[in-house]
Amino acid sequence: MNFSYRFPAVRGLQAGREYYISMVPLKLLPRLFPAEEEIVLPEFRAQRRINEARIPEIKQYILNNRDTYVFSALSASIDGDFAFSEITNGDVGILEVDMESVFLINDGQHRKAAILAAMEEDESLEKETISIVFFADEGLTRSQQMFTDLNKHAVKTSNSLATLYDARDEIAVATKTIIDAIPFFKRFTDKERDILGKNSSNLFTLNMIYKANQKILHGDSCTADDTEFLLQFWTLVADNITEWQEVLNKTLTKKALRENYIVALAITISAFGKLGRYFYDHRECSMEKHLQKLRDIDWLRSNNAWIGRSIRENGKVLNSEEAIALTCSLVKKEIGVPLSKDEQQKEKLLSEKK
């Protein structure tokens, strides 16, 4: 072997094949994995083509969380000569790779590209390391299969669970605070799933309420005052929807609420988000005075007022942004909140259709 890279490494064994794990300085990544300039047909690649749109987002994650960012290992195949030398009789040693060898990324190309982009803005990253799992290259077919195996069984985290675990997202933190503080939401909000089965013991998902809070705040930041506003708003909503209180007090079943009323639908929670935005922008309005009138609204699905807004004529649920806006408009009218010009126009168009 001529000139070579020398990586302190740990040797492992999977499916009868040796592999090696090493901590590699980030500044070495552009040398080990040069940019792939050439466009190669998918059947002749061992990886998917890089989605350039993903790179800025991952790069900003690194730069915005300089003291807390974390990455899992990259996986790569070595196409060329290499040898592992034990330091002692064991699996710790030095992985020596001929400099003429080619390193092929099997998993982690977007992380690698984002790290390179981040280092251009913050050179101190060069001193940090990332773990790389090295495999022996066994040809294109094996590399393509490795890519498939590494990715096909990966399960995307649900939005609700991601929100639950996200301590950086201010709206996520506020949403968790609100759910834990309001008895109805605490009892009936699923914090892990995004889709509830018809027999679920819960009525809402964490992600559903999180998205509604995004509508209210209309941005990514959430101050302590914003959190207080959200808590006040959702407390008044929960306290003034009679059917929610009946379910909490067990005088109405969850099954009956789901089947007969619209107040357990995602579209309604989204409409409340738009309603909350009005109060957020118009602090002179008394939320307590207006939201008390939620008690007087007929939330039954059979109420024809919801047809064309929340419910189709065939009884199926609508969930477009237009449907959310129309549902919110009706709630506004019922509780005495003025409609915007855009909402008035939408109301006019809906009445003309009918």
N, C-alpha and C positions, 0 to 999 in steps of 0.2 A: 504494500500500500504506500502510495506517495504522500503528498501533503494531505492532512486530514483534520477534520473537526474532532474534538475530544469532549464528550459530554459526561459528567458524573451522572450515573443512572442506576436505577433499580430494575432488575430483570424479573419478569413475570411469565406466566404460562397460561394460554387460553387455547382450547381446542387443539392441543398438541403443538401449538406454535409459540415460540418465544416472542415477547414484546418487551419494550424498554420505556421507562418513564424518566424524564429528565426535566430539570428546571432551567429554562433558557432565558437569557436576558432579552428584553423586548427589542433592543437595538439590533439583535441578530436576525430578527424575523425577515427584514427585506433581503438579507443575503441568502437565507435558507429557502425562502419562498418568493422568488422574483415575480413581478406582475406578469400575468398571462395576457400578452398583447394580441395574440392570434385568436381569431374566432374559429372554434372547432365545433363540428357537428356534435349534437348530444351523444350519439352512439359511440363517438370516439373520445369522449371525456369521462373522467372518473368523478366529476363533480357537476353540480348545476352551475349555470352561469351566474356570476355575481349580480345581485340586484342592487344597483348603485343607490337607489333611493333609501335603502336600509342603512347605509354607511353613516350619514350625518347624525341620525338618531342615536346609533350606538356610540359614535364619537362623542356626542354631547353628554351621553350618560357617563362616560369616563371623565370628561373635563368638569362636569357639574358636580361629580361625586368623587373628587380627587382622593379624598381620605377614606372612602368607604366602598368604592367600586369593587366588584368581584367577577371573575370569569372562570368558567370550567376549562378543562384541558382541551388543547387542540389535538387532533389525531392525524398522523401523517405516515405515509409509506416511504421507505428508502429504496430508491431504484439505483442500485450500485453496490459497491463493496463496503462492507462494514464488519467489525468484530467487537465482541464484548470480552473485556478482561476483568476477571474478579479481583477485587482488592484483597479479599480474604476468601476463604472457602465458603462462599455464599452467593447471594444474589445482588450484592452491592458492588459496583465496579465502575469501569470507564467504557463508554460506548464510543468506539473510534470509527468515524465515517469518512471515506475517501471524499476529498473535495470535488471530485468529478461526478459524484453521485447527485441524483436529482431527488428532492423531497416533494412528494405529492400530498396535498392536504385531502384527507378523507372526510374530515368534519371540522368546521370552524373557520371557513374562508371569510365570512362576513366579520367575525370577531377580529381576525388578523388584519383585514383591510381597515377596519375602524381604528385599531390600535395604531397602525401606521399613520393614519390621518391625524389622530390625537397627538402623536409624537411631534408632528410638524408644528403644533401650537404649544406644546409643553415638552421641552427637551428633557426635563427631569424624569419623564417616564422611561427613558432609555435604560435607567439603572434598575428598573423593576423587572420581575420575571413572570413567566407563565409556564405552566407544565405542558409538556408535549408527550403524547404517547406515540412511540415509534414502532412501526411494524415493518417487516421485510416485504418489499414489493414483489408480488407474484403475477404481475401482468394486469392488463386493462380489465379483464373480466373479473378478476378477484377484487380489484380496487372499486369497480362499480358495485359489486356485491357488498363490499364493506360499507360504502356510502349508504346503500339501501338499508342494510342491517342496523347501522348506527342511527338512522332517521325514522324508519318505518314504525318503530314501536314507541317513539317519543310521543307523549300525550301533552297537548297544550294545556297549560293551567287555565282553569276557568277564570273569567273576568272577576267573578265574585271573590274567589280565593286569592287572586292577585291583589285585589283591592284590600282584602283583609290583612294581607301580609305587608302591604306597602306603607312604610313609615315616612317616606319622602313626599308622597302626594298629599298635599294639605287638605284637599277635598275628601280624599279617602279617609284620612284621620278624623275629620269632622263627621263624616257619615257614620263611622263606627261609634263615635261618641254619642251621636243622636240616637242610633238604634239601641244602644245600651241604656240610654236615659229614658226612653219612652216605652212603657210596658207593652203596648200592643206590638210595636215593631220588634222589641226584644223577644217576644214570645213567638212571633210568626214570620221571622225573616231568616231565610237560609243563607248562611255566610260562605257556603262552598260551591253551590251549583248555580248555573245560569238559567237552566230550564227545569221547571218543577213538573213532576208527574201529577196526574189527576188525583192521585191518592196521597199526595205529599202532606205531611203534617204542617207544612208552612204555606204561607200565602204570597210572600214576596221574596225576591233575592236581593242580596246586598248590592249587586250591580245595578238593579233596577232603581234603587233609591240614590245610589251614587250618580247615575246619569241624570236623574231629576235635579239633584243638587248642582250639577254642572250647568243645567239650564238656568237655575236660579241665579248663580253667581256669574255665569257667562264668561268664564275664564278658568285659569288653572290655580290661582292663588286663593287662599282662604284665611283671613285674619281671625283673631280671637273674637272680634265684634261680629264677623260674618258667621262664625260658628254659633254665637249666641242668637243671632237672627234666625239661622236655620233651625235651631232647637226650638225657639219660640213658635216659628211657623208650623213645623211638623207636629208639635204638641197640640196646637190649636186645631189642626186638621184632624189628628187622631181623636181628640176629645169630642169633636163635633160631627163625626160621621157615626150616626146611631148604629148602623149595622156592624161597624168595627167593634164598638163597645159591647154589642150584644154577643158577638163571637167571643170576645175576651171574657165576658161574664157567663158564657156557655148557654145563653138563651137562644142562640142561632148557631147552627152548625157551619163548619168551614165548607162542607159540601154544598149546602144551600146557598152560601154566600157566593161561591164560585159559579154555580149554575144559574143563579137567578139575578145577580147584581153585577154592575160594571166596576164596582169599587175595589175589586181584587185584580183588575186587569192592568197590564203594563202600560197601556195607552192612558189610563186614568192617572196613574202615578206620574207619567210624563206630562200630562195636562196640569197636574198640580205643580210640577216644576215650572211651567210657563206662568201659572198663576202666582207662584212665589216670586217670580222675577218682577211682576208688576209691583208687588208690595215692597220688594227690595229697592226698586227705583222710585217709589212713591211713599216715603216714610211718613208723610203727613197723613196718610190714610190709616184708619184704625183697623188693624188686622183682626183684633178680637171682635169688633163690631160686625165686620163683614163675614168672617169665617164662622161665626155662630149660625149664620143662615145656611151653612152646609147641611144642617139638621133637617131643613125643609125641602131639600132636593129629593126628587124621586129617582133613586139610583137603579131601579129595576130595569133589567134588559128589555122587558116588555114595554117600557115607556117609549112611545114612538118618537119622542124628541131626540133620542140617541141614534135613530136610523139615519144613515148618511154621515154620521159623525164618528161614533165609536163602533157601531154595528152596521153591517150590511143588511140589505132587505132580506137576505136568506138566513140571517141570524149569525153569520160568521163575524169574527172580530176584525176591525180595521186597525192598522198600526203604522200608517204613513205619517209624515210630519204634518200634512194637511189635516188628517183626521185628528191628530193631537191638538192642533190649533183650533179646530172646530169644536172639539170636546171642551177645551179650555174656555172658548167664547161662551158656550152655553152656561158653564159654571159661573163665569163672570156675570152674565146677565141675571142669573138666579140669585146671586149674592149682592147685586147692586154695584158692581165695579164697571166703570165705563170701558167700552171697547176702543181699540186703536182704529185708525182709518183703514188699515189693512184688514183688521178683523171685521170691520163693518162691511167691507167689500166682499169678503169671503162669505159672510152671512147672506148678503144680497144674492150672490151667485147660487148659494145652496137653496134659498127660497125659490129662486127661479127654476131650479131643477125639479123641485117638488111640485 
